[in-house]
Amino acid sequence: MLLLAVFVLAGFSPLAIAASKGESYTATIENDTRRLGGPNSDDGYTNGFRFSYVYAEDTIPGWAPTLTDWSKTLKKELAQSTTNFGISLNQKIYTPEDTDQTEPILDDRPYAAWLYLGFTANYRTETHSHSLELDLGVVGPPAMGEQVQNDFHDLIGVPRAQGWDNQLETEPIIQLSYFQKVRFVDVLDKTTGRMFDVIPYTGASLGNALIAAHAGVIGRLGVNIPNDFGPTRPSASDGDMIKDPRESNSELPWRAYVYGAARGNLIGHNIFIDGSVFHNGPHVTRIPFVAETEFGYGLQYMNFSFIWRFVTVSPEFEERENFHSFASLTLSYYRDLD
């Protein structure tokens, strides 16, 4: 059923409305294991992945009008901006701290997994970026969190999580997210390309998984920094952006930068804290404001790019007010089409 939805909604018969440059393929994994540079805590948001494909610039896939035609603003952006559309397969897994306990744990977050398809639209000029994402998926046993986590634990020789019988019940998820980013400070050099930039952003999410508003800022320092709007990650729901190695003010074949970011989240509902909307089940007491920090580095050589980051999230619920951290790896490949 999931694969059928991919082909029905995506169409995979894009109609080119302008000369295409290239398309990109990206894989991201987020985990709190030390193997990725995390704290090795194995709880909270413990694992996530995203496999995405971004269509070539100004190429319109068959499903894109369904996502954008309802908005006059987005239609205007489509006409005046560089446009990229993407599709992704995603999974996120959440567990309590004590994964040896088989009985329900009342003072910690419930077991949960979310499996979904993401459809993204990104419009950008030299200084502004707008990203819209529609997520369609499911929370509960069909999201296969138990299988993915415990099979991986078997592979690396780690004890299985024993409490998956207490996970959130099956619930379909429809989620819409929007982000706007602005390149506020931009320092260029004729030899080394972009050396420094500052990118503030705002956004919001609406759906039965999450209702929230976000604001933050990203700062990057390096040599020949990519002409994008900073690194993105699945757990931030800020969309996919193509990374064109030819968009540069420098003739260098490589790019390198370090970055730091901070973000505040005002949360009205979080299914992984508040529990299911349609079922009575496990939940804890949500803290309405959550802060995040992250730092990392990015490397790009020719058509390949790599990003590593370390993310720390402030307490999300009252029963256990502890900070949670995880690491993230992203590998992208840009394929030339002209």
C-alpha positions in Angstrom: 0.0 0.0 0.0 2.8 2.4 0.9 4.7 1.8 -2.4 1.4 2.1 -4.3 0.9 5.5 -2.7 4.4 6.6 -3.9 3.6 5.9 -7.5 0.1 7.3 -7.5 0.9 10.6 -5.8 4.4 11.1 -7.3 3.5 10.2 -10.9 7.3 10.0 -11.7 6.5 11.5 -15.0 7.7 15.1 -14.5 6.8 17.8 -17.0 9.8 20.0 -17.6 8.8 23.7 -17.9 12.4 25.0 -18.2 15.9 23.7 -18.9 16.9 21.3 -16.1 20.2 21.4 -14.4 20.3 18.3 -12.2 18.6 16.2 -9.6 19.7 15.0 -6.2 19.5 12.0 -3.9 19.9 12.2 -0.2 20.1 9.8 2.7 20.0 11.0 6.4 20.1 9.0 9.6 19.7 10.4 13.1 20.5 8.4 16.1 21.7 8.8 19.7 24.2 6.0 19.4 27.9 6.8 20.0 28.6 5.2 16.6 27.3 8.3 15.0 28.8 10.7 17.5 25.8 10.7 19.8 25.6 10.4 23.6 24.7 6.6 23.5 21.5 7.2 25.6 19.1 5.0 23.4 16.0 6.8 24.5 13.7 9.7 23.5 14.0 10.4 19.8 16.3 7.4 19.4 16.4 6.9 15.6 15.2 8.5 12.4 15.9 8.2 8.7 15.0 10.0 5.5 15.6 8.9 1.9 14.7 11.7 -0.5 14.8 12.5 -4.2 14.7 16.1 -5.4 13.6 16.8 -8.9 15.7 18.9 -11.2 15.3 22.7 -11.0 12.0 24.0 -12.4 10.7 20.5 -13.2 7.1 20.0 -12.1 6.1 16.4 -11.1 2.5 15.3 -11.5 1.6 15.7 -7.8 3.0 19.2 -7.3 -0.1 21.2 -8.4 -2.1 19.4 -5.7 0.4 20.7 -3.1 0.7 24.3 -4.3 -2.3 25.4 -6.4 -4.5 26.2 -3.4 -2.2 29.1 -2.5 -2.0 32.3 -4.6 1.3 33.2 -2.7 2.9 29.9 -3.7 1.8 30.3 -7.3 3.5 33.7 -7.3 6.6 32.2 -5.8 6.6 29.5 -8.4 6.6 32.1 -11.2 9.3 34.3 -9.7 11.7 31.8 -8.0 13.9 28.9 -8.7 11.8 25.9 -7.9 12.5 22.4 -6.6 10.1 19.6 -5.7 11.0 16.5 -3.7 9.6 13.2 -2.4 10.9 11.3 0.6 10.4 8.2 2.7 10.8 8.8 6.4 10.7 7.0 9.8 11.0 8.3 13.3 11.3 6.1 16.5 10.7 7.2 20.1 11.3 5.1 23.3 11.3 5.6 27.1 14.6 5.5 29.0 14.0 2.0 30.5 13.7 -0.3 27.5 14.0 -3.5 29.6 10.6 -2.9 31.3 7.7 -4.9 29.7 4.9 -3.1 31.6 3.7 0.4 30.7 5.9 3.2 32.1 3.7 6.0 33.4 6.3 8.7 34.0 8.2 8.5 30.7 7.3 9.0 27.0 5.5 6.1 25.3 7.0 3.9 22.6 6.1 5.2 19.2 7.1 5.1 15.5 6.0 7.2 12.6 6.4 6.1 9.0 5.4 8.5 6.2 5.9 9.9 2.7 6.9 13.5 2.5 6.2 15.8 -0.5 8.1 19.0 -0.6 8.1 22.3 -2.6 11.0 24.7 -2.3 11.0 28.2 -3.9 14.1 30.3 -3.6 15.7 33.5 -4.7 19.3 34.6 -3.9 18.1 35.8 -0.4 14.8 34.1 0.4 13.7 30.5 0.6 10.1 29.1 1.1 9.6 25.4 1.9 6.3 23.6 2.1 6.0 19.9 3.1 3.0 17.6 3.1 3.5 14.3 5.1 1.1 11.3 4.8 1.7 8.3 7.0 0.9 6.3 10.0 1.8 6.0 13.7 1.6 2.7 15.5 2.6 -0.9 14.7 2.3 -0.5 10.9 5.1 2.1 11.2 7.4 -0.9 12.0 9.4 0.8 14.8 9.7 -2.4 16.8 11.1 -4.4 13.9 13.6 -1.7 12.8 14.9 -1.0 16.3 15.2 -4.6 17.5 16.5 -6.0 14.3 19.2 -3.3 14.3 19.9 -4.1 18.0 20.4 -7.8 17.1 22.8 -6.8 14.3 25.0 -4.7 16.6 24.7 -7.0 19.6 22.6 -4.7 21.8 19.7 -6.0 24.0 16.2 -5.7 22.5 13.7 -3.1 23.6 11.1 -5.0 25.6 8.2 -2.6 25.8 6.9 -2.2 22.3 3.6 -3.9 23.2 2.8 -0.6 24.9 3.4 1.7 21.9 0.9 4.2 20.6 -2.0 2.6 18.7 -2.4 2.8 14.9 -3.4 6.3 13.7 -3.2 7.8 10.2 -1.2 11.1 10.1 -1.6 14.1 7.9 0.9 16.9 8.5 1.7 20.2 6.8 4.8 22.2 7.5 6.1 25.5 6.2 9.5 27.3 6.6 10.8 30.6 5.4 14.5 31.4 5.5 16.3 34.7 4.8 20.0 35.1 4.1 20.5 38.1 6.4 24.3 38.4 6.3 26.4 37.2 3.3 30.2 37.6 3.0 31.6 36.7 -0.4 35.2 36.5 -1.7 36.3 36.3 -5.4 38.8 33.5 -4.7 37.2 31.5 -1.9 33.5 32.1 -2.6 31.0 32.5 0.2 32.9 32.6 3.5 30.2 33.5 6.1 26.4 33.8 6.3 23.7 34.2 8.8 20.2 32.8 8.1 17.3 33.4 10.4 14.1 31.4 9.8 10.5 30.9 10.9 8.0 28.2 10.4 5.0 26.3 11.6 3.6 22.7 11.5 -0.1 21.7 11.6 -1.5 18.2 11.8 -2.5 15.4 14.2 1.2 14.6 14.8 2.4 18.1 15.7 1.0 21.6 16.1 3.8 24.0 16.6 5.5 27.3 15.6 9.3 27.7 15.2 11.9 30.4 15.0 15.7 30.1 14.8 18.9 31.2 13.2 21.8 29.4 11.4 25.4 30.8 11.1 28.0 29.2 8.8 31.7 29.9 8.5 34.0 28.3 5.9 35.4 28.3 2.3 33.1 28.2 -0.8 30.0 27.7 1.4 27.1 26.2 -0.7 24.6 28.6 -2.2 21.7 27.1 -0.2 20.0 28.1 3.0 21.8 25.9 5.5 21.6 22.2 6.4 18.2 20.6 6.9 17.3 17.5 8.9 14.3 15.2 9.1 13.5 15.9 12.8 13.1 19.6 12.0 10.6 19.1 9.1 12.2 22.0 7.1 12.2 20.3 3.8 14.7 19.2 1.2 16.8 21.6 -0.8 18.9 20.7 -3.9 22.7 21.3 -3.5 24.0 22.3 -6.9 27.9 22.1 -6.9 27.9 24.6 -9.9 26.2 27.4 -8.0 29.4 29.1 -6.7 31.3 32.3 -6.9 34.6 30.3 -6.8 36.2 27.9 -9.1 37.2 25.6 -6.2 35.9 22.0 -6.7 35.3 21.6 -3.0 33.4 23.3 -0.1 33.9 23.1 3.7 32.2 24.9 6.6 31.3 24.7 10.2 28.0 25.9 11.5 25.9 26.5 14.6 22.2 27.0 15.1 19.6 27.7 17.7 15.8 27.3 17.5 12.8 27.8 19.7 9.6 25.7 19.4 6.2 26.7 20.7 4.2 23.4 20.8 0.4 23.1 21.0 0.3 19.3 20.4 2.8 16.5 20.0 1.4 13.0 19.6 4.7 11.5 20.9 4.2 13.3 24.2 0.4 13.9 24.4 -0.5 10.5 23.1 -3.0 9.6 20.3 -5.8 12.0 19.3 -8.2 9.2 18.6 -7.3 6.6 21.3 -6.9 6.7 25.0 -3.4 5.6 25.7 0.0 6.4 27.2 1.1 10.0 27.5 3.0 12.4 29.7 2.7 16.1 30.5 4.0 18.2 27.6 6.2 21.3 28.2 4.9 23.9 25.7 8.2 25.5 24.9 11.2 23.5 23.7 14.6 24.9 22.7 17.2 23.2 20.4 20.8 23.8 19.6 23.0 22.2 17.0 26.5 22.4 15.7 28.3 20.5 12.9 30.2 20.7 9.7 29.6 20.2 6.0 31.9 19.0 3.2 31.2 18.9 -0.5 33.5 17.6 -3.3 32.4 17.6 -6.9 28.8 16.1 -6.8 28.9 14.6 -3.3 28.2 16.4 0.0 28.3 15.2 3.6 27.0 16.9 6.7 27.4 15.8 10.4 25.6 17.5 13.2 25.0 17.2 17.0 21.6 18.2 18.2 20.5 18.9 21.8 16.9 19.4 22.8 15.6 20.9 26.1 13.1 18.9 28.3 9.9 18.1 26.4 7.7 16.8 29.3 7.4 17.4 33.0 7.8 13.9 34.4 11.5 13.7 33.4 13.0 17.1 32.8 16.3 16.0 31.2 18.0 17.2 28.0 18.2 14.8 25.1 20.9 14.7 22.3 21.5 12.8 19.1 23.8 13.0 16.1 22.9 13.1 12.4 24.7 12.1 9.2 23.6 13.3 5.7 25.0 12.1 2.4 23.8 13.7 -0.9 24.6 13.0 -4.5 23.9 15.6 -7.2 23.4 14.1 -10.7 24.0 16.4 -13.7 21.3 16.3 -16.4 22.8 18.9 -18.8 
